[in-house]
Amino acid sequence: MARPRNPLLSRERIVAAALRLVDAEGLAALSTRRLAAVLGVSGPSLYNHFATKDALLDAVVDEVVGEVDLSMWESVGSGDWAGALRHWARSYRAALVAHPNLVPVLAQGPGRRANALRLADVVFGGLVDAGWPRGEATRIGALMRYFVFGSALGSFAAGFVDDEQIYAAEYPHLGQAHLLAEHQRSIDEGAFETGLTALVEGLALQYRRAGSTRP
């Protein structure tokens, strides 16, 4: 038998192609017709694996969440929850920054997505195992999610144009603003690390203060 010209379709192959398409061209580019053309198949053949475009998008989004490293939570117990929180936040942000076109969809919440629900379960469980009350653990998870997503939604440094004259006359404190975009990565990453340190150290202080009330 002759070998098929194109590899057989699978969920994994479809999701990988859809992710590449969204990364390259944005969410608006993702359609059944366009994806079928990229894969070299007929449009209806995709429906054997995904009943709707929303189901496909859910799978693509969950693939990105699956890139987040959760290994640091495996043996936290009552130990280094703060270190686990830092490592997880950095890994989460890295996954979002690598796929910025999907951030608005990811920000909507886990829904029924397996990797996203596992992430929420592992982080919440790790905090509770470390001694945080369940209500506090829920709020910390939400807080960190707001912070990580906010840092990935856009670049502060890139918001300033490279034109000194725009700022020089009317905005005396922005005399160097036209240089910010040139240092976008270091500024954005530095801001994230500053915020992460402030959040985790503040939580650690709260944890120590509440220590006497814990069993």
Rosetta blueprint (number, residue, H / E / L):
1 M L
2 A L
3 R L
4 P L
5 R L
6 N L
7 P L
8 L L
9 L L
10 S L
11 R H
12 E H
13 R H
14 I H
15 V H
16 A H
17 A H
18 A H
19 L H
20 R H
21 L H
22 V H
23 D H
24 A H
25 E H
26 G L
27 L H
28 A H
29 A H
30 L L
31 S L
32 T H
33 R H
34 R H
35 L H
36 A H
37 A H
38 V H
39 L H
40 G L
41 V L
42 S L
43 G H
44 P H
45 S H
46 L H
47 Y L
48 N L
49 H L
50 F L
51 A L
52 T L
53 K H
54 D H
55 A H
56 L H
57 L H
58 D H
59 A H
60 V H
61 V H
62 D H
63 E H
64 V H
65 V H
66 G L
67 E L
68 V L
69 D L
70 L L
71 S H
72 M H
73 W H
74 E L
75 S L
76 V L
77 G L
78 S L
79 G L
80 D L
81 W H
82 A H
83 G H
84 A H
85 L H
86 R H
87 H H
88 W H
89 A H
90 R H
91 S H
92 Y H
93 R H
94 A H
95 A H
96 L H
97 V H
98 A H
99 H L
100 P H
101 N H
102 L H
103 V H
104 P H
105 V H
106 L H
107 A L
108 Q L
109 G L
110 P L
111 G L
112 R L
113 R L
114 A H
115 N H
116 A H
117 L H
118 R H
119 L H
120 A H
121 D H
122 V H
123 V H
124 F H
125 G H
126 G H
127 L H
128 V H
129 D H
130 A L
131 G L
132 W L
133 P L
134 R H
135 G H
136 E H
137 A H
138 T H
139 R H
140 I H
141 G H
142 A H
143 L H
144 M H
145 R H
146 Y H
147 F H
148 V H
149 F H
150 G H
151 S H
152 A H
153 L H
154 G L
155 S L
156 F L
157 A H
158 A H
159 G H
160 F L
161 V L
162 D L
163 D L
164 E H
165 Q H
166 I H
167 Y H
168 A H
169 A L
170 E L
171 Y L
172 P H
173 H H
174 L H
175 G L
176 Q L
177 A H
178 H H
179 L H
180 L H
181 A H
182 E H
183 H H
184 Q H
185 R H
186 S H
187 I H
188 D H
189 E H
190 G H
191 A H
192 F H
193 E H
194 T H
195 G H
196 L H
197 T H
198 A H
199 L H
200 V H
201 E H
202 G H
203 L H
204 A H
205 L H
206 Q H
207 Y H
208 R H
209 R H
210 A L
211 G H
212 S H
213 T H
214 R L
215 P L
